[in-house]
Amino acid sequence: MNTSNSPISPLKEAAIIIFLAAVWGASFLFMRILIQVIPPIVMANLRILLAGIGVYIFFFHSKKNHNDLADNWKKYLIVGIFNSAVPFSLYGFAAQYLPAGYSAILNALTPLFTAVLASIYLDSKITKTKLLGLFIGFLGVYVLMQPKIAQADLHGSLPVLAMFACIGATMCYAVGSTYTKKKLYNSSSENLACYTQILAALVMLPLWIFNAPIDSLTTVITTPKLIVSLFGLAFICSSLAYVLFFYLIKHSGTVKATSTTFVIPLFGILWAYIFLGEELPHTAYISAALIISSTILVLKNPKIQTAVG
């Protein structure tokens, strides 16, 4: 991919956002399936490790700058922790107690935290149009979420903790995206996707080992449905998705890149309804119109001014 930071066409930008929303919406489905047999830490670590290896195999044949890791490994590690290790673990925990669609809905909080951080650290201007878009987006998320809240048994502490885990994951995404734009704007999207995930996986290995992974892996490799879910989660929802995501951060800015989370709930609920039988809320079509409208507003005027160029 081109490593310059020039803006990309609105059509290409929209295509990447829709694709990311679709595959990341599917990630909640895959996690919901895998969590039945794999502990959250093991699932997160396998996802990150396989994803990093996948990027290395499929993209690194075209890379020329292999000194990037030696120069920036600390920065890659920070991004890996905030963009992969912590949020993947938190969503793995939440998958045990919340429907897949529910986690996808809460994931839509990411642009709010990102917009706030970008305005502080990247001198990214939050215009009235973007504020309106964020408001409409959260209104759409509320409309989508309200039936789930009414139906869910939130009296126990674990579902409540799972909700906070999802919110914490969105905060991590905001930190990771903002830090990437500020500190690693010259790094290629392939390097970012590969190094951040491999380093994060290495950091998580001690936790992975102490979660008895062998029994879980034995079950996974003997069950086709689980193999498909793990490979889809690692290679499509992580390897390919993160290459495109970091590419979008560099060319369109952090707020726009994370605005894809406004569309993720639509796909998350759709996939969960089709493959897991989760009921689709009757308010889904209203919320869909609100969320799509909000995305258009946030994406308006594609060039985002930043302090780092």
Buried (B, 14 or more C-beta within 10 A) or exposed (E): BEBEBEBBEEEEBEEBBBBBBBBBBBBBBBBBBBBEBBBBBBBBBBBBBBBBBBBBEBBEEEEEEEEBBEEBEEBBBBBBBBBBBBBBBBBBBBBBBBBBBBBBBBBBBBBBBBBBBBBEBBEBEEEEEBEBBBBBBBBBBBBBBBBBEEEBEBEEEEBEEBBEBBBBBBBBBBBBBBBBBBBBBBBBBBBBBBBBBBBBBBBBEEBBEEBEBEEBBEEBEEBEEBEEBBBBBBBBBBBBBBBBBBBBBBBBBBBBBBBBBBBBBBBBBBBBBEBBEBEBBEBBEBBBEBBBBBBBBBBBEBEBEBEEE
